Amino acid sequence: MNIKVIAALSIVTSALAIVAATTFSDAAVQASTARADPGQEMTIYRAPGCGCCDSYAEYMEKNGYSVTVKDDRNFDQRSVDAGVPARGIGCHLAVVDGYLVSGLVPAEIVDRLLEERPDIKGITLPGMPPNAPGMAAVKSGTLKIYGFGDEGISVYSNE
């Protein structure tokens, strides 16, 4: 082969590699940013003035949810009445697409709940873990999320 043919093949090969890398990169970005349907509605019932609930609402909005926050001095009783186990109450109660989400559950876990659609009433992250969204700037460490429903309570996620 002469030098012009080799140079031309090299340019074509480089161009194909760039196209393939760009296509893969675009697909990876789309997959990594896949979240709830744009504007998926979430209503959060929380104790009036709770700052971590405000931070959590902002976090969920950044992750594609349309969040309405409602002050409810009795959100804990509302949680139990709705089916959240009394010993599993989080710092607020959210309702999203027919499911209950109690506490500072990470967005990717809520996304998974909505995608998998298990036959449960909801999920809960009991208490106010300091490494959860709304308490920490970035989730760190492990958070144990429980699923609950007519069949009882079980671990939904431990990550």
C-alpha positions, 0 to 999 in steps of 0.5 A, spaced: 500 500 500 502 506 498 502 512 504 496 516 501 492 509 502 494 508 509 493 515 511 486 515 508 485 508 512 488 511 518 483 517 518 477 513 516 479 508 522 480 514 527 473 517 525 469 511 526 472 510 533 470 517 535 463 516 532 463 509 536 466 513 542 461 518 542 455 514 541 457 509 547 458 516 551 451 518 549 448 512 551 452 511 558 449 518 559 442 517 558 442 511 562 446 514 568 441 520 568 435 515 567 430 517 573 423 518 574 418 520 568 419 528 568 415 531 573 413 525 577 409 528 582 411 527 589 407 529 595 411 530 602 408 531 609 412 533 614 413 536 621 412 544 620 419 547 619 423 541 618 429 543 614 432 536 612 425 535 609 426 541 605 433 539 603 430 532 601 425 535 597 430 540 593 434 533 592 428 530 589 427 535 585 434 535 582 432 528 581 426 529 576 421 529 581 415 535 582 415 535 589 409 539 593 411 539 601 405 540 606 406 541 613 402 536 617 404 536 625 401 529 625 405 526 619 407 520 624 400 518 625 398 519 618 404 515 616 402 509 621 394 510 619 397 509 611 401 503 613 408 505 615 410 500 621 410 504 627 417 502 628 419 504 621 417 511 621 422 516 617 422 524 618 417 525 613 411 521 609 412 522 601 406 519 596 409 518 589 405 514 584 401 510 589 407 508 593 408 511 600 416 513 601 417 514 609 424 518 610 430 520 606 430 514 601 435 516 596 432 518 589 435 511 585 431 507 590 425 511 589 426 510 581 427 503 582 421 502 586 417 505 581 420 501 575 419 494 579 412 496 581 413 490 587 406 488 590 408 492 597 405 499 600 411 502 600 418 503 603 421 506 609 428 509 611 427 509 619 429 515 623 434 520 620 440 517 618 446 522 618 448 519 611 442 520 607 440 525 602 437 531 606 441 530 612 448 529 608 450 533 602 452 527 598 449 520 600 455 516 603 455 509 606 450 504 607 442 505 608 438 499 609 431 501 606 425 496 608 419 494 604 412 494 607 405 491 605 400 486 607 405 480 607 409 484 612 416 487 612 422 485 609 429 489 606 428 492 600 435 495 599 441 495 603 446 499 599 
